[in-house]
Amino acid sequence: MAKIDQTPFPVDILDLSHDGRGVARRENGKAVFVAGALPGEKVMAKQTARSRSFDEATTLEVLERSPDRVEPRCPHFGTCGGCALQHLDEAKQILAKQRVLLENFERIGHVTPETLLPPLTDAAWGYRRKGRFSVRRVEKKDKTLVGFREADPRFVADLSICHTVIPQIGQRIAALSALIDGMDGRRDIPQIEFIAGDPTPDYSGIALVFRHLLPLSEADRNALVAFGREHGFAVFLQPGGVDSVHALWPEAPQLSFRLPDWDVEFAFKPLDFIQVNAGLNRKMIALALQLLDARADERVLDLFCGLGNFTLPLARAVREVVGVEGEAGLVARAKENAARNGLANAQFHAADLAQDLSGHAWMRAGFDRLLLDPPRSGADAVLKQLPLKGLKRIVYVSCHPASLARDAGYLVNERGWKLRSAGVMDMFPHTAHVESIAMFEPK
């Protein structure tokens, strides 16, 4: 491993990297990424890692302050790896993400949107309704740590509070730590997952899933039930894989959330994927449907549909919508959700959209418009197989600007489509995560 020079050094910050670090140049011209620094600042930094092409460093002192710098709300900022941008003014965070998107379009896709959509934002604090805390018993501290990973992922951040997580959970991290610390199996619980739906008469609508590597004692199970009752949390246990998850308390808790603008309700399981930011999700659905501009007599294809987050609202507006998703469990629940909402015009199919799809009948059915919301890897495999001729519009929702840029380049430069509009959406405020949306039309 290359030796690290611990000598502090002053450096001028020239730019912001895609992961929220300041970008500078050493005297020899070598790039250095400085955690906690903002463009336009001069900081005193200390090297933390080095490689052949760039160095990494952290800010020790801000010598010349950017006007965009703000005081982070969280006392754990800089240690916890959950956030990267709390020191940057909220209004400037989304503009930095917009710049990342446009740079990816230019550098990777060699495309430029004709229209830049206004950034989509919602509440910047207390928004995260789904996530995973790591748990680690640290004997030297005689304490069980509950939190997100530190910037160095080998370590668990010692959190007392989290301001980005919904308050019912974010303000009870210390209570979770104390709960596990008092259990016989405190060394056998590596993680806690949380997810929130709408409240029910029996509990808050929030569920906790405790992963445990060895069977829990009766005393531990009783402690978890008491904690759930006290705070109104449903408690699930996960002794093995995803299929092993089962309710501890209440006996059969129901998880669901409504989208009132479309009069649809989604039931889900505690490890299912739902969008983490409920307020932004509602705005995102409205924007996607507006951009898609589907008509009442049209058929729409919704790829990577999950539980039907876009599919079911679309079903309220079109003749038929077909959702396709790779995870069979999500497809089953999407079908159930369509039935519970009385949407007979929403059909669902399970298919691995990264593989050969020639044997699937829905591929040849013919559609008027396409909506897709792929994972970070993007949608290049399915786009190269789809018969795009005849489609009037494509709306692409993305959680990774590089894969969107690559796929946009393919649609524009190889398939003859136009990138009419694109913009960013702040699904994860205070993090460097960039959510975006793009609309394409044929030439």
N, C-alpha and C positions, 0 to 999 in steps of 0.2 A: 504494500500500500504506500502511496506517495506521502511523503512527510508534509505535515501541515505547519505553516508558519503562524505562530500564535501572536505575533506582533501586531497590535492595532494599527490601522492605516486609514487616512482620510480618502474619501472618494466621492466624485460627483455622480449623481444618479441621472441617467439619460432617458430611461424608458421604464415601462412596467411589463414584466414577462406575463405569459399566459397563465402562470400559476400564482400571480400576485406579488412577485418579488421585484425589487428594483434592479435595473440592468445598468451596469457600469463597465468601464474599461480600466484595467490596471496600467501602470506606466509602460509596460511592455506591449500594450494593446490587447492583452488577453481579457476575454469577457469574464465578468464576475456577477453572480446573482446574489443580491443582498436582501435577506429577509427583514421585513419591518421598515423598508425604505421606499420613498415615493419619488417620482420624476421631479426634477428641479431642485432636489435637496442635496446638500453636502452632509455626509454622515461619517462618523468614525466607526469603522467596521472591524470585525475579527473573522479571519478565515475559519470555516468549519469543515470544508472538504475541498479536494482538488482533483482534477482530471486533466487529461492532455489538452482538451479543447476549451475548458472553462473552469473557473473556481466558484465555490459557494462560500457565503459569508453571512453573518448576522449583524444587525445594527447595535452598536454599543451606546452611541450618543448622536443625536441630531444636531449638527452644527449650524445648518441653515435650513429652516423649516419651510415646507410647501404650504401655501395658503389652503390647500385641499386637505391637510392633515387635521384629524379630529382625535379626541381622546376616546380610546376604545371603551365600550361599556363593560365588557367582561373582564374580571380580574385575572382570568386565565389566558387571555389573548397573548400570543407569543410563545406559549408553552403548548396549549392544546392545538392539535392539528385540524380541528373542525372548521376554523375560520382562517382566512388569509387577508381580509380586507377591512377589518373593523377600524383601522386607523385612517381609512380613506372616506371622505364625505360620501354619504349614501347616493346623492345625485351624480357623483362622479364615478362611482363604482359601475353603474350600468353603462355609462359612456365608455369606460375602459373595456367592458365586455363587448360592446358594439364594435370597438376598434379591432378587437381580437377576431370577431366574425368577419369583418371586411378584409382584414389582412389574410385570413385563411382563404376567402373567396379568390383574392388576387393571386396569392402565392401557390395555392394547391389546385384550385379549380380553374384559374385563369378566366374568371367570370366577374361581372359586376351587376348587381341588381339595378334595374331601371328606377325603382323607387325604394327609398329607405323608410321602413315602417317606424312610427314612433315607438320607443321602448315601452314594454308592458311591465308594470310594476304593481306591487300590492304591499301589504304590511311587511316591514323589514325585520321585525322582532317577534318572537313567539310564534313562528309560523310552521316549524318543522313537526309534522304529525306522525312521521314514521322514521325509525332509525334503529341503530344498534349500538349499545354501550358495551365496551369490553370490560371485563371484571378480572382483577388480579389481586391475590393475597400477597402482600409484601411484608415478610416477617421482620425485616429490619425496622420498618415503621410501625409494626404491630397494628396494621390497618389493611382493610380491603378497599382497593381503589375501584371506583366505578366511573367510567367516562369514555370519551372518544380517545383515539390514539394521539400521542404527541406528534409533533412534526417529525421526530424520529419514531417510526412506527413500531420499534421494538418495545416502546414504553407506553403505559396507559397514563393519561393525564389525571392528576389528582383533583377532580372537580368537586366544587361545592354547589355550583349553580351553572345553568346554561341559559343564556338569554335568547338564543335562536330556536330552541325547542319549545313546544307549547308549554305554558306556565305550569300546568298540572303535573308535568313530568320534570321540566327544567328546574323547578324550585324544590324538587324532592330528591335530587341526586344524593345529597348527604344522608337522607333518610334511607335510601336504597343501600348505600354503603354500610350504614349501621345495621340494617336488616340482615344483610349477608354476613357481616362480621360476627353476628351473634348466632349463626347457624352452624350445626355440626359439619355440614358439607361445604363450608366457605371456600375450601381449596378446590372444589370439584365443579364450580360454576364459572365457566369462561365468558359468558355473555348474557346480556338481557336485551331482547328486542322489544320495542314499543310501537304501537300503532293506535291511531285514534279515529273513530267514526263519530256518529251523532249519539248524544246521550239517550239512554233508555230508562224506563221506570226502575230498573233493577240496579243499574250502575252507570258510571260516567260515560260509557262508550269507549273508554281507553283500555287497551289490553297490554299486559306484559307477558312475554314468553321467556321463561328461565331455562336456559340450556344447562343440563347437568350430566356429568360424565359417569357418575355412580348413583345408585338408587338413594333417594333422600329418606332421612329418618322420619318417623311420625311427627317428632317435635318440629322438624324443619317444615314439613308440609303444613302443620298447624300455624307456624309462624307466617308462612306465605299467605295462608287464608286470612289470618288476622290483619296482615298488612293490606290485602286487597279490600277487605271489609272497611277498614279505617279510612282508606283514601278513595274508595269507590272504583278500584281497578279490577277488571277481570284478570285472573291469573291462569296462565297456561304453563305446562311443563313440556320440555323437549328432551327426552332421554337419549334420542338417536337422531335419525335423519328427519327430513321435513314431514314425512308421513307419521312420525311418532308423536307429533304435537297433539296434546289433549288438554281439555279444560280441567282445572283443579277447583276453581270457584269463579262465578256461580256454576251450577251443574251444566248448563247449556247456554252460555252467553251468545247473544246475537250481535254481530258487527255489521254496521251499515252506514252509509251516508247518502244524503239526497242532493240532487242538483235541481233546485226549485224552478229555475228558469226553463227547464225542459220537462219538469214533472216526472223525473225518473229517480229511482232509488237503487243503490248498489249494495248488495250483501257481499261480504268478503271474509276470507279466513285470515288469521293473525299474521301469517307470513306472506300473504299475497302482496303483489306490487300495486300500490296506489300512489298517485302523485303526492309528494310530501307537503306541498303548499296548497291548502284548500282554496284560499282566496285567489291566488294566481291561477290555479287550475280552472276555476270558473271563467275567468277572463280569457284564458288561453283557448278554451273550447269555443267561446263566443267568437273570438278572432278567427280561429281555424274555419269555423262554419261560414263566417262572413267571407273569407278569402276563397273558400271552395265554391260558394255561390250556387249550390246544388238546387235544382228545381224539383217541384212536386212529382213530376212524372219520370224522374231519372233514377238510375241504379248507380250506387256508389260502392267502391271497394275500399275497405279500411284494413290496412296491413299492420301487423304487430299490435293488434287491437287490445290485448290484455283482457280486462274485465268488461270492456266495451265503453271505456271512458268517452270516446268520441262516437262510437257506433250507435249507442242508444239515443243520445241527443239527435244524431243524424236521422234516426228512424222516425222521429217526430216530423221530419220535413220532407222526406223523399219517398218514392214508391217502394224501393227496396235497398237495403244496405247489407253487404256481406263482410263480416269480420273474420280475419285469419290471424292465428296466433300459434306460436310454437309450443307453448306449455299447455298440455292437455287439461290440467286442473283448472287453469284460468278459463279455457274454452268452456268447460263444463259449467263454471259459475257464470260466465257470460250468457250462456243459453238459459240458465235459471233466472238470471236477472231480466232477460228479455221477456220471459214468460210472466214473471211477477209484475212487470210493468205493462203487460198486455200488448207487447210489440211483436206481432206475428211476422212483420216485414223485416225483421233483423235475423239474419242467418249467420251461423258461426262454423268455422272449420279449423281443425288442428293441422298444422303443417310446419316443418322446419324451413323457414324462408331463406336459409343460407344454402339449401341443397337443391337438387334437380326437382322441379315442380311440374314436369311435363305430364305426369300421370294424374294430376288433379283436375277434375272437371271444372272447378270454379275459375281456373286460369283461362278457360276458353269461353266463358259465359258472356263476356262483353259488358263493359261498364262505360258510364258517361264521365265519371270523375273518380280520382284516386286520392285518398288521404293515407299517409303513413307516418308512424312514430316509432322508428327503429331504436335498438340499443346503441351503445357507443360505437360499435363496429360499423354501423350504417346499413345501407340497403342496396349496395352495388350488385350483390348476387341476384336478388329478385328483380331489380330494375332491368338487368340484362336479359331476363327471361320473359318479362311481361310484354304482351302485345299492346304497345302504347298508342297505336294508331286508333283514332276514334275518340280518345279521351279529350275532353275539353279543358280540363284543368288538373293540376297536381298540387296538393298542399303537403309539404314535408315539414314535420315537427322533429326537431333534433335536440339531443342532449350532448352533442359533441361537434363543435364547429369544423374540425378537420374532416370528419367523415361526411358531413353535409357538403362541404366545399368540394370534396372529391366527387360525390354523387351529382352535385350541380354541374360540375365540369363535364361529366359524362352525358347528362341530359342535354346540355346546351351544345357542347362541341361535337358529340357523336350521334345524338339522336335528334338534333334540330329543334329543340325547345328553347323558349325564351325565359330567362329569370326575371319575371315581372317585378317582384317585390320581395323584401326580406327584412327581418328585424330581430332584435333580441328580447328575451323575456326573463325577468329576474326571479326564477324559481327558487334560487338559493342565495338570498342576500347575504353579504359579508363573506361569501366564499368566492373562489375563482371560477366556479362552475358556470358555464355559458349554455343557456337554453335558447334556442332560436327557432324561427319559423320562416319558410320560404314558399312562394307561390310561382308556379310555372304554367305557361300556356304554349301550345304549339305555334310554330311560325305560320 
